[in-house]
Amino acid sequence: MNDNKTIIDPVFGFISVPRGLLLNIVKHPLMQRLTRIKQLGLASVVYPGAQHTRFQHSLGAFHLMSEAILSLRQKGIFIFDSEAEAIRAAILMHDIGHGPFSHVLENTLIHGISHEDISLMMMERINKEMNGELNLAMKIFKNEYPKKFLHQLISSQLDMDRLDYLRRDSFFTGVTEGNIGSARIIKMLNVVDDNLVIDQKGIYSIENYLTSRRLMYWQVYLHKTTVAYEKVLVNMLRRAKRLAKEGQQVFASPALAYFLYNDVDNEWFNTHAEALEMYSQLDDSDIWSALKVWRNHDDKILSVLAADLLDRRIFKVEIREEEPTTEETSQLKAALAAHFHIGEADADYLMSLNTIQKDMYDIHDDHISILYKDGTLKDIANASEILNVQLLSKKIRKYYLCYQRML
């Protein structure tokens, strides 16, 4: 009898999941929920092929973790079978707490609690159902286990999460420049003093990896059209929540209504047992179903924003090097209020100013070390011949001024 379940993946081909704990996690309803949440949120507005799910990404990261364990063991790095199963379980569940449309919900329907916090709550719930079989996985996930390099495989500059999402997002968006040599990076992984490092032969793969990551951030994740489209969604949810707070009827599924009509934060999650259950029922379809009704709502702002999302009427976006002045944003708000015959306070929902900052690599934070044949270690920023340290560490800051088109 075959002890593995084989899943066909468009990026990596055959992914083998052992029966038992790991397959039980894959089959769990909280994992299956991720099949109804898109990995790239609203990026399909720019890249129509970006329809892949958080579930697919989780399976891909799991596959890469299996490859990494095999590669490290071949180099004499000792990993117990129980540890191997635990880190594969942890990477499977690393995104389990994500809400619809990626990080959008974290600042609108809920606040003061991150998807990582919710992931842990969900892991604890599954662990209870599985009679403590995930104890070791959770210890590694929380970085409470003595072997720190195991946690680094889940969360670091060289984690399997990043290696999968860069490969997968590049594949589905068609942005081929973002494609990284994940197989070669994994083959070059090593461990020195309980830290993940890269063998010297892998230096070019890491140069490509850092360059590709920077390109994917600015060309895909922070693409101005995607950012502007997300702001329409954020402002629409803020407006719906405001109307709910004022006692107005706002159509929503029971799960979505729970977060519209209650002020849910970290403390709320800890004191209301039903909050996690309601959250676990939320997926992308709750939002799409609601906004199809909201486009006909009596509230003009909610109606306009819902129609924007359904009909691909995206906020106009201006990218600035300098922050727009208060006078400039006030004038814009006044113009929007006049054009749509609404008060200036309400016009706030038809615009958004965001500061977006991203650096390619932080040498002072979680760095990547290159291991030379003589046993010495050197940071990639200093080891690379083509990567400029100043350029690598330079923080790029841009201001995105988004607003409803006035045509």
Phi, psi and chi 1 to 4 in degrees:
 res  aa     phi    psi   chi1   chi2   chi3   chi4
   1 MET       -  134.6 -178.8 -176.6  158.8      -
   2 ASN   -74.0  127.7 -174.2   -2.8      -      -
   3 ASP   -88.3    2.7  -74.5  -23.4      -      -
   4 ASN  -121.2  150.8  -64.7  -33.4      -      -
   5 LYS  -104.2  127.5  174.7   80.6  172.8  171.4
   6 THR  -101.9  129.5  -58.2      -      -      -
   7 ILE  -118.2  135.5  -62.2  166.2      -      -
   8 ILE   -91.7  125.9  -61.0  173.9      -      -
   9 ASP  -118.4  134.3  176.9   63.0      -      -
  10 PRO   -66.0  -21.9   19.6  -29.5      -      -
  11 VAL   -90.4  -48.2  178.7      -      -      -
  12 PHE  -109.0   -0.3  -62.8  119.5      -      -
  13 GLY    82.7 -125.3      -      -      -      -
  14 PHE   -85.7  126.9  -65.2  105.5      -      -
  15 ILE  -112.5  124.2  -66.2  176.7      -      -
  16 SER  -101.6  122.3 -172.7      -      -      -
  17 VAL  -114.4  116.6 -174.9      -      -      -
  18 PRO   -63.3  140.3  -18.8   30.8      -      -
  19 ARG   -67.6  155.0  -66.1 -179.0 -169.0  -83.4
  20 GLY   110.5 -141.0      -      -      -      -
  21 LEU   -53.6  -49.7  174.3   65.0      -      -
  22 LEU   -66.1  -42.6  -64.2  170.2      -      -
  23 LEU   -69.1  -34.0 -172.6   57.7      -      -
  24 ASN   -63.1  -36.1  -70.8  -18.1      -      -
  25 ILE   -65.7  -46.4  -67.9  169.2      -      -
  26 VAL   -57.0  -39.0  169.6      -      -      -
  27 LYS   -81.5  -12.1  -71.0  177.8  172.8  178.5
  28 HIS   -62.9  140.4 -163.9  -81.1      -      -
  29 PRO   -53.2  -35.3  -26.8   33.2      -      -
  30 LEU   -68.4  -30.8  -69.9  177.9      -      -
  31 MET   -76.0  -40.8  -84.1  -62.7  -65.9      -
  32 GLN   -64.2  -27.3  -71.9  -60.0  -48.4      -
  33 ARG   -55.9  -32.9  167.6 -178.1  162.7  -89.7
  34 LEU   -66.8  -15.0  -62.1 -176.8      -      -
  35 THR   -71.2  -14.2   63.5      -      -      -
  36 ARG  -107.2   15.1  -57.1 -173.0  -63.0  -83.1
  37 ILE  -127.8  121.0  -63.7  176.0      -      -
  38 LYS   -71.1  140.1  -80.7 -170.9 -161.6  170.0
  39 GLN   -63.2  -40.8  170.5   74.3    7.3      -
  40 LEU  -105.3   21.7  -73.3 -178.3      -      -
  41 GLY    55.0 -116.2      -      -      -      -
  42 LEU  -100.5   14.1  -67.5  168.8      -      -
  43 ALA   -62.7  -18.6      -      -      -      -
  44 SER   -65.8  -11.7   57.1      -      -      -
  45 VAL   -66.0  -25.5   74.2      -      -      -
  46 VAL  -105.1  -41.6 -178.8      -      -      -
  47 TYR  -117.5   93.9  -58.9  102.4      -      -
  48 PRO   -58.7  -20.9  -22.2   32.6      -      -
  49 GLY   -78.0  -10.1      -      -      -      -
  50 ALA   -78.7   65.4      -      -      -      -
  51 GLN  -109.4    7.8  -56.2  -73.5  -15.6      -
  52 HIS   -74.2  160.3   54.3  -58.6      -      -
  53 THR  -109.5  166.1   64.9      -      -      -
  54 ARG   -61.6  -30.9  -67.7 -108.0  162.9 -139.9
  55 PHE   -65.8  -45.2 -180.0   75.0      -      -
  56 GLN   -60.1  -42.8  -71.5  168.7  -79.1      -
  57 HIS   -62.4  -42.1  159.7   61.5      -      -
  58 SER   -62.6  -40.6  -60.9      -      -      -
  59 LEU   -65.9  -39.5  -80.3  178.0      -      -
  60 GLY   -64.0  -43.7      -      -      -      -
  61 ALA   -64.4  -36.9      -      -      -      -
  62 PHE   -61.3  -45.2  165.4   83.1      -      -
  63 HIS   -61.0  -45.6  168.6   72.6      -      -
  64 LEU   -64.4  -34.9  -67.0 -179.8      -      -
  65 MET   -63.4  -41.5 -175.3   65.4   82.8      -
  66 SER   -60.6  -41.4  -58.0      -      -      -
  67 GLU   -65.8  -40.7  -63.6  -70.3  -60.3      -
  68 ALA   -64.5  -41.8      -      -      -      -
  69 ILE   -60.8  -45.5  -67.5  163.1      -      -
  70 LEU   -60.8  -45.6 -177.8   64.4      -      -
  71 SER   -63.3  -45.4  178.8      -      -      -
  72 LEU   -66.7  -39.9  -70.8  170.7      -      -
  73 ARG   -62.4  -37.7  -81.5  175.4  163.0  173.0
  74 GLN   -64.7  -22.6  -73.9  170.7  -13.9      -
  75 LYS   -93.2    6.8  -69.2 -177.1 -179.3  176.7
  76 GLY    88.8    9.5      -      -      -      -
  77 ILE   -79.1  121.3  -49.9  -60.8      -      -
  78 PHE   -82.3  119.5 -161.3   78.7      -      -
  79 ILE  -130.0  116.6  -59.5  171.3      -      -
  80 PHE   -61.6  153.7  -71.7  108.8      -      -
  81 ASP   -59.5  -38.1  -73.4  -12.8      -      -
  82 SER   -64.9  -36.6   57.4      -      -      -
  83 GLU   -69.9  -40.3  -67.9  169.0  -22.4      -
  84 ALA   -62.0  -43.2      -      -      -      -
  85 GLU   -66.3  -39.4 -177.3  178.7   63.5      -
  86 ALA   -66.0  -43.0      -      -      -      -
  87 ILE   -73.3  -27.5   50.5  173.5      -      -
  88 ARG   -72.2  -35.9  -69.5 -161.8  -71.0  170.7
  89 ALA   -66.1  -42.1      -      -      -      -
  90 ALA   -64.5  -42.9      -      -      -      -
  91 ILE   -70.7  -31.3 -161.4   70.7      -      -
  92 LEU   -59.3  -39.4  -99.9 -179.9      -      -
  93 MET   -99.1    5.9  -61.7 -176.5  -67.3      -
  94 HIS   -61.5  -25.9   77.2  -76.7      -      -
  95 ASP  -109.9   13.3  -92.1   -5.7      -      -
  96 ILE   -62.8  -24.3 -157.5  165.6      -      -
  97 GLY   -89.5    5.8      -      -      -      -
  98 HIS   -65.9  141.6  -99.2  -70.5      -      -
  99 GLY   -96.4  179.8      -      -      -      -
 100 PRO   -56.0  146.3  -21.4   30.0      -      -
 101 PHE    53.8   46.4  -58.7  100.6      -      -
 102 SER    59.7 -120.2 -160.1      -      -      -
 103 HIS   -92.2    2.2  -59.6  -83.6      -      -
 104 VAL   -57.5  -42.1  165.3      -      -      -
 105 LEU   -68.4  -25.7 -105.7   69.0      -      -
 106 GLU   -63.6  -21.5  -74.6  179.2   38.5      -
 107 ASN  -118.0    6.6  -55.4  -51.5      -      -
 108 THR  -121.9  -70.6   48.5      -      -      -
 109 LEU   -78.8  -28.0  -63.7 -176.0      -      -
 110 ILE  -130.4  157.5   60.1  172.8      -      -
 111 HIS  -150.6  155.5   52.9   93.1      -      -
 112 GLY    76.5    9.2      -      -      -      -
 113 ILE  -146.4  134.1 -175.7  166.2      -      -
 114 SER   -98.3  167.2   68.0      -      -      -
 115 HIS   -65.7  -26.2   75.6  -90.4      -      -
 116 GLU   -64.7  -41.1  -71.4   92.3   -8.8      -
 117 ASP   -61.1  -43.2  -62.1  -33.0      -      -
 118 ILE   -70.0  -35.1  -62.9  171.1      -      -
 119 SER   -56.7  -45.0  -71.7      -      -      -
 120 LEU   -62.3  -41.9  -92.8  174.1      -      -
 121 MET   -60.6  -41.8  -69.9  179.1 -173.5      -
 122 MET   -68.6  -39.0  -71.2 -173.5  173.6      -
 123 MET   -60.7  -41.9  -78.3 -174.6 -164.7      -
 124 GLU   -62.8  -38.3  -80.2  160.3    6.7      -
 125 ARG   -65.8  -45.6 -176.6  171.0  131.7 -172.3
 126 ILE   -64.7  -39.3  -62.1  171.3      -      -
 127 ASN   -60.6  -39.8 -167.6   30.2      -      -
 128 LYS   -64.4  -43.8 -157.7  172.7  175.8 -177.2
 129 GLU   -63.6  -32.0  -69.7  172.1   18.9      -
 130 MET   -98.2   18.5  -65.1 -176.5  172.4      -
 131 ASN    55.3   42.9  -59.0  -46.1      -      -
 132 GLY    83.2   10.9      -      -      -      -
 133 GLU   -66.8  -15.6  -75.9 -171.4   87.4      -
 134 LEU  -101.6   10.7  -63.0  175.1      -      -
 135 ASN   -54.2  -48.2  -74.7  -18.2      -      -
 136 LEU   -68.4  -40.9 -178.3   54.7      -      -
 137 ALA   -59.1  -41.6      -      -      -      -
 138 MET   -71.1  -35.4  -69.6 -178.8   65.0      -
 139 LYS   -61.4  -45.6 -101.7 -170.5  167.3  178.5
 140 ILE   -66.2  -43.4  -64.4  170.0      -      -
 141 PHE   -58.3  -39.2 -175.6   82.0      -      -
 142 LYS   -86.9    4.4  -67.8 -169.2  -83.6 -171.7
 143 ASN    60.7   40.0 -157.7   16.2      -      -
 144 GLU  -109.9   11.7  -67.0  172.1   -3.7      -
 145 TYR  -104.4  142.2 -168.8   66.1      -      -
 146 PRO   -54.5  -37.5  -24.9   32.5      -      -
 147 LYS   -82.0   94.8  -71.1 -174.5 -177.9  176.1
 148 LYS   -66.3  -29.4  -60.9  -59.2  178.6 -169.7
 149 PHE   -64.7  -24.2   79.1   88.8      -      -
 150 LEU   -66.1  -41.1  -64.8  177.3      -      -
 151 HIS   -66.2  -36.7  173.5   75.7      -      -
 152 GLN   -62.9  -28.0  -71.1  172.1   -2.0      -
 153 LEU   -67.6  -22.8  -74.7  165.7      -      -
 154 ILE   -95.3  -36.8  -61.0  164.1      -      -
 155 SER  -147.0  103.3  179.1      -      -      -
 156 SER  -176.0 -175.1   70.3      -      -      -
 157 GLN   -63.4  -24.1  -73.4  -86.7    6.0      -
 158 LEU  -115.7   27.6  -65.3  168.5      -      -
 159 ASP   -77.1  162.2   63.1   40.0      -      -
 160 MET   -72.6  -22.5  -60.3  -54.4  109.6      -
 161 ASP   -59.5  -54.2  173.5   28.3      -      -
 162 ARG   -64.8  -42.5  -67.6 -175.2 -165.0 -166.1
 163 LEU   -60.7  -36.8  -68.5 -171.5      -      -
 164 ASP   -75.0  -49.0  178.6   78.6      -      -
 165 TYR   -66.5  -30.1   76.6   62.7      -      -
 166 LEU   -67.7  -45.7  -71.7  170.9      -      -
 167 ARG   -62.6  -47.3  -89.6  -69.3  -61.3  -85.9
 168 ARG   -69.5  -45.3 -169.6  165.3  -59.5  -82.5
 169 ASP   -66.8  -35.0  -62.9  -12.5      -      -
 170 SER   -63.8  -44.1  166.8      -      -      -
 171 PHE   -61.7  -49.7  178.1   89.6      -      -
 172 PHE   -79.3  -26.7  -77.9  100.8      -      -
 173 THR   -82.5  -24.1   56.7      -      -      -
 174 GLY    86.5    6.5      -      -      -      -
 175 VAL   -83.4   85.7  180.0      -      -      -
 176 THR   -66.9  -24.2   51.6      -      -      -
 177 GLU   -63.4  -20.3  -60.6   91.4  -22.5      -
 178 GLY   -85.6   -3.0      -      -      -      -
 179 ASN   -69.9  128.1 -164.1    6.5      -      -
 180 ILE  -112.6  156.9   58.4  162.5      -      -
 181 GLY   -85.2   71.4      -      -      -      -
 182 SER   -61.0  -38.8   55.1      -      -      -
 183 ALA   -63.1  -42.7      -      -      -      -
 184 ARG   -69.3  -39.8 -180.0  154.4  176.9   83.1
 185 ILE   -60.0  -43.3  -70.0  171.6      -      -
 186 ILE   -63.9  -40.5  -73.9  170.1      -      -
 187 LYS   -63.9  -27.9  -72.3  -73.0 -180.0 -158.6
 188 MET   -90.2   -3.4  -66.2  -61.4  119.0      -
 189 LEU   -65.2  143.7  -78.0  176.4      -      -
 190 ASN  -149.6  172.9 -146.3  -34.8      -      -
 191 VAL  -129.3  127.5  176.9      -      -      -
 192 VAL  -131.8  127.2  174.4      -      -      -
 193 ASP    50.8   44.4  -63.4  -28.3      -      -
 194 ASP    65.6   21.8 -160.7   26.3      -      -
 195 ASN  -125.6  141.3  -77.4  -57.6      -      -
 196 LEU   -68.7  133.8  -81.8 -175.6      -      -
 197 VAL  -135.9  173.0  -61.2      -      -      -
 198 ILE  -118.0  131.0  -68.7  -72.2      -      -
 199 ASP   -62.0  148.9  -72.9  -25.5      -      -
 200 GLN   -50.7  -37.1 -177.2 -176.0   -4.0      -
 201 LYS   -63.8  -16.3  -73.6 -173.0  -67.1 -175.8
 202 GLY   -93.0    7.1      -      -      -      -
 203 ILE   -60.4  -39.0 -167.8  165.6      -      -
 204 TYR   -69.6  -34.7  -57.3  122.0      -      -
 205 SER   -65.1  -36.6  -61.1      -      -      -
 206 ILE   -71.6  -37.9  -64.2  -60.8      -      -
 207 GLU   -59.2  -44.8  -72.2  170.4  -17.0      -
 208 ASN   -65.4  -39.9  175.3   54.5      -      -
 209 TYR   -61.2  -47.2  164.7   66.9      -      -
 210 LEU   -68.0  -39.5  -70.3  173.2      -      -
 211 THR   -66.9  -43.7  -52.8      -      -      -
 212 SER   -63.8  -39.1  -62.5      -      -      -
 213 ARG   -63.5  -42.5 -161.8  168.4   86.7 -160.5
 214 ARG   -62.0  -44.3 -177.9  173.0 -174.8  -95.6
 215 LEU   -63.5  -42.6 -175.4  140.8      -      -
 216 MET   -64.6  -36.4  -75.0  -65.2  -74.4      -
 217 TYR   -62.9  -49.0  -93.7   92.9      -      -
 218 TRP   -80.6  -27.0  -69.5  112.3      -      -
 219 GLN   -92.4  -24.9 -162.8  167.0  -36.3      -
 220 VAL  -119.3  -66.9  177.6      -      -      -
 221 TYR   -64.7  -36.3  -49.6  129.8      -      -
 222 LEU  -112.2   23.1  -60.0  175.8      -      -
 223 HIS   -57.2  135.2 -170.4  -71.2      -      -
 224 LYS   -59.4  -35.0   69.1  172.0 -167.7  172.4
 225 THR   -70.3  -40.3  -54.1      -      -      -
 226 THR   -63.5  -45.2  -56.0      -      -      -
 227 VAL   -59.8  -46.0  170.9      -      -      -
 228 ALA   -64.2  -38.7      -      -      -      -
 229 TYR   -67.2  -39.6 -157.7   40.5      -      -
 230 GLU   -64.2  -34.8  -78.6 -179.4   -3.8      -
 231 LYS   -66.6  -33.1  -65.9  -48.5  162.3 -168.3
 232 VAL   -61.1  -45.9  177.9      -      -      -
 233 LEU   -63.8  -46.0  175.8   59.9      -      -
 234 VAL   -59.2  -48.3  166.8      -      -      -
 235 ASN   -66.7  -34.2  -73.7    5.4      -      -
 236 MET   -65.1  -44.0 -178.7 -168.3   70.5      -
 237 LEU   -66.9  -37.3  -69.7  172.2      -      -
 238 ARG   -61.9  -42.0  -79.3  177.8   51.3 -130.3
 239 ARG   -66.2  -44.4 -176.0   64.2  177.7 -175.7
 240 ALA   -61.0  -40.1      -      -      -      -
 241 LYS   -67.1  -38.6 -165.2  165.7  175.6   65.0
 242 ARG   -63.0  -45.4  160.8   89.7 -179.8  -88.4
 243 LEU   -63.7  -40.5  -63.9  174.4      -      -
 244 ALA   -62.3  -40.9      -      -      -      -
 245 LYS   -64.1  -32.1 -150.2  170.0 -173.6  176.4
 246 GLU   -81.1    0.0  -68.9  172.8   -6.7      -
 247 GLY    90.4    8.2      -      -      -      -
 248 GLN   -78.9  155.3  -68.4 -161.0   43.3      -
 249 GLN   -78.3  120.4  -85.3  -66.7  107.6      -
 250 VAL  -126.4  116.6 -179.4      -      -      -
 251 PHE   -60.2  136.0  171.5   86.4      -      -
 252 ALA  -167.4  153.7      -      -      -      -
 253 SER   -64.9  159.8   66.0      -      -      -
 254 PRO   -53.4  -39.9  -27.4   34.7      -      -
 255 ALA   -66.7  -45.9      -      -      -      -
 256 LEU   -67.1  -40.4 -180.0   57.0      -      -
 257 ALA   -58.9  -38.0      -      -      -      -
 258 TYR   -56.1  -41.9 -176.9   84.8      -      -
 259 PHE   -85.4  -19.4  -67.8   93.6      -      -
 260 LEU   -77.9  -39.3  -72.4  176.1      -      -
 261 TYR   -94.3   -5.6  -75.7   89.2      -      -
 262 ASN  -122.3  150.6  -66.4  -59.6      -      -
 263 ASP   -92.6   88.5 -164.0   19.3      -      -
 264 VAL   -93.1  119.2  179.8      -      -      -
 265 ASP  -132.3 -168.1   57.5    9.9      -      -
 266 ASN   -58.2  -45.7 -168.3   32.3      -      -
 267 GLU   -63.5  -40.0 -171.0 -174.9  -14.6      -
 268 TRP   -59.5  -46.3 -176.2  -76.6      -      -
 269 PHE   -57.4  -39.7  -98.6   98.3      -      -
 270 ASN   -76.9  -18.1  -68.8  -37.3      -      -
 271 THR  -113.6   -4.5   53.6      -      -      -
 272 HIS  -124.4  105.6  -67.8   73.7      -      -
 273 ALA   -59.8  -30.6      -      -      -      -
 274 GLU   -78.2  -13.8   78.0  -74.0   -8.7      -
 275 ALA   -59.2  -45.2      -      -      -      -
 276 LEU   -65.9  -37.8 -171.7   64.6      -      -
 277 GLU   -63.9  -43.8  178.2   55.2   37.8      -
 278 MET   -63.7  -42.1  -75.2  -62.5 -174.2      -
 279 TYR   -62.8  -39.4 -175.1   90.4      -      -
 280 SER   -70.2  -12.6   67.9      -      -      -
 281 GLN   -90.8   -8.8  -70.4  177.4   29.3      -
 282 LEU   -82.0  135.3  -84.3  179.3      -      -
 283 ASP  -149.8 -175.5   56.7   49.1      -      -
 284 ASP   -56.8  -34.7  -69.6   -0.1      -      -
 285 SER   -65.9  -28.3   58.7      -      -      -
 286 ASP   -60.4  -42.5  -68.8   80.5      -      -
 287 ILE   -70.7  -47.6  -49.2  -70.2      -      -
 288 TRP   -62.3  -40.2  -74.0  116.0      -      -
 289 SER   -62.1  -43.0  -59.5      -      -      -
 290 ALA   -65.1  -45.7      -      -      -      -
 291 LEU   -71.8  -20.2   62.4   89.0      -      -
 292 LYS   -66.6  -29.4  -76.5 -163.3  -73.2 -178.0
 293 VAL   -84.9  -38.9  177.1      -      -      -
 294 TRP   -63.2  -25.0  -67.1   -8.3      -      -
 295 ARG   -62.9  -18.1   78.8  177.6  -61.1  161.7
 296 ASN  -107.3   15.6  -62.3  -47.1      -      -
 297 HIS   -71.1  151.0 -162.6  -82.3      -      -
 298 ASP   -63.6  -28.3  -68.7  -18.4      -      -
 299 ASP   -74.1  119.5 -178.7   75.1      -      -
 300 LYS   -59.6  -42.1 -170.3  172.3 -170.5  175.1
 301 ILE   -68.0  -47.3  -67.9  160.4      -      -
 302 LEU   -59.8  -42.3 -172.8   63.3      -      -
 303 SER   -62.6  -46.1  168.0      -      -      -
 304 VAL   -62.7  -46.4  164.0      -      -      -
 305 LEU   -67.4  -38.5  -65.5  173.2      -      -
 306 ALA   -64.7  -42.9      -      -      -      -
 307 ALA   -64.6  -36.8      -      -      -      -
 308 ASP   -55.5  -47.0  -76.6  -11.2      -      -
 309 LEU   -68.9  -41.3  -77.7  160.2      -      -
 310 LEU   -70.8  -35.4  -72.9  166.1      -      -
 311 ASP  -102.2   10.3  -58.3  -22.4      -      -
 312 ARG    56.9   43.4 -159.2 -173.2 -179.2  -83.8
 313 ARG   -97.1   98.7  -76.4 -158.0  -56.8  -92.5
 314 ILE   -91.1  144.1  -60.1  154.2      -      -
 315 PHE   -51.2  141.3  -83.6    0.6      -      -
 316 LYS   -69.6  141.9 -174.9  172.5  174.6   57.3
 317 VAL  -130.9  133.3   57.9      -      -      -
 318 GLU  -116.0  125.7  -63.9  173.7   13.6      -
 319 ILE   -97.1  122.5  -60.1  178.2      -      -
 320 ARG  -116.3  148.7  -49.8  -79.6 -171.5   85.9
 321 GLU   -81.8  -32.5  -60.9  -61.4  -39.7      -
 322 GLU  -108.9  147.4  -59.7  -67.4  -33.4      -
 323 GLU   -66.9  131.0 -173.2  173.0    6.8      -
 324 PRO   -58.6  144.6  -22.2   32.0      -      -
 325 THR   -72.5  160.8   63.1      -      -      -
 326 THR   -60.7  -38.2  -52.0      -      -      -
 327 GLU   -62.3  -42.0 -174.4 -176.1   -5.5      -
 328 GLU   -64.9  -44.8 -164.5  176.2   -3.0      -
 329 THR   -69.4  -33.2   52.3      -      -      -
 330 SER   -66.1  -40.6  -63.9      -      -      -
 331 GLN   -64.8  -40.1  -75.0  174.6   -4.8      -
 332 LEU   -64.3  -43.1  176.0   59.3      -      -
 333 LYS   -61.8  -41.5 -163.4  177.7  -70.9 -172.4
 334 ALA   -64.5  -40.6      -      -      -      -
 335 ALA   -64.9  -41.0      -      -      -      -
 336 LEU   -64.9  -42.8  -73.9  165.4      -      -
 337 ALA   -60.7  -44.4      -      -      -      -
 338 ALA   -66.3  -43.3      -      -      -      -
 339 HIS   -65.9  -40.3 -177.1   85.2      -      -
 340 PHE   -99.0    4.5  -69.9   97.9      -      -
 341 HIS    55.1   51.3  -51.8  -67.7      -      -
 342 ILE  -131.8  167.8   53.8  175.5      -      -
 343 GLY   -72.6  158.2      -      -      -      -
 344 GLU   -65.0  -32.3  -76.3 -162.0   22.4      -
 345 ALA   -63.4  -38.8      -      -      -      -
 346 ASP   -72.8  -29.3  -74.1  -18.5      -      -
 347 ALA   -63.3  -18.9      -      -      -      -
 348 ASP   -58.8  -28.6 -162.8   46.5      -      -
 349 TYR   -75.9  -12.5  -69.5   95.8      -      -
 350 LEU  -100.5   12.6  -60.0 -179.6      -      -
 351 MET  -149.6  167.5   61.5 -176.8  -71.3      -
 352 SER  -162.1  135.0  176.7      -      -      -
 353 LEU  -119.3  123.8  174.7   62.0      -      -
 354 ASN  -129.4  138.0  -53.6  -83.0      -      -
 355 THR   -98.7  121.0  -52.0      -      -      -
 356 ILE  -117.0  121.6  -65.7 -179.6      -      -
 357 GLN  -127.4  132.4 -174.8  169.3  -55.8      -
 358 LYS  -149.4  129.0 -170.8   74.3 -165.5  166.4
 359 ASP  -110.4  153.5   55.8   -9.9      -      -
 360 MET   -75.2  -32.0 -173.2  170.8  160.9      -
 361 TYR  -166.2  134.0 -180.0   73.1      -      -
 362 ASP  -113.6  105.7 -170.3  -13.7      -      -
 363 ILE   -62.4  -24.8 -165.3  167.9      -      -
 364 HIS   -88.8  -10.2  -55.8  -65.4      -      -
 365 ASP   -98.1 -109.8 -176.2   20.3      -      -
 366 ASP  -105.3   88.1 -177.0   16.3      -      -
 367 HIS   -86.0  167.3   55.3   85.7      -      -
 368 ILE  -109.3  120.9  -62.0  172.6      -      -
 369 SER  -100.6  137.7  -65.0      -      -      -
 370 ILE  -100.5  129.7  -56.2  -63.2      -      -
 371 LEU   -98.0  119.2  174.1   64.9      -      -
 372 TYR   -89.8  163.1  -72.4   83.7      -      -
 373 LYS   -61.6  -27.5  -74.1  177.5 -177.8  173.2
 374 ASP   -84.5    5.5   63.2    0.4      -      -
 375 GLY    91.8   -4.8      -      -      -      -
 376 THR   -78.9  154.6   57.2      -      -      -
 377 LEU  -117.1  141.2  -69.0  169.3      -      -
 378 LYS  -141.4  137.6 -160.1 -175.6  -84.4 -171.6
 379 ASP   -64.0  144.0 -167.9  -83.7      -      -
 380 ILE   -55.1  -35.0 -179.2   66.0      -      -
 381 ALA   -62.8  -29.5      -      -      -      -
 382 ASN   -96.8  -26.2  -59.5  -44.4      -      -
 383 ALA   -79.3  -29.4      -      -      -      -
 384 SER   -75.4  141.1  171.8      -      -      -
 385 GLU   -87.8  -23.6  -65.7  169.3    4.1      -
 386 ILE  -106.1  -17.5   66.1  164.2      -      -
 387 LEU   -91.8  123.8  -66.3  174.3      -      -
 388 ASN   -84.0  124.9  179.6  -61.6      -      -
 389 VAL   -58.0  -46.2 -177.1      -      -      -
 390 GLN   -63.1  -41.4  -80.3   75.4   33.1      -
 391 LEU   -68.2  -40.5 -173.1   63.7      -      -
 392 LEU   -59.3  -43.7  -95.3 -177.4      -      -
 393 SER   -89.4   -5.1  -52.5      -      -      -
 394 LYS   -66.8  127.3 -176.2 -175.9  176.8 -171.6
 395 LYS   -85.6  123.0  -68.7 -163.2 -174.0  -57.7
 396 ILE   -97.5  124.1  -60.9  171.4      -      -
 397 ARG  -120.4  128.8  179.0 -178.6  -67.8  169.6
 398 LYS  -131.6  149.8  -65.0 -179.3 -178.3  179.2
 399 TYR  -109.6  123.8  -62.3   93.1      -      -
 400 TYR  -104.6  110.7  -74.3   54.5      -      -
 401 LEU   -99.7  109.5  179.5   62.1      -      -
 402 CYS  -112.2  139.9  -47.8      -      -      -
 403 TYR  -157.7  155.3   53.9   90.9      -      -
 404 GLN   -60.9  134.6 -176.9   75.2   28.4      -
 405 ARG   -69.8  140.3  -64.5  169.3 -171.3  -88.8
 406 MET  -112.5   74.2  -68.0  176.0  -86.0      -
 407 LEU  -101.3      -  -59.2  174.1      -      -
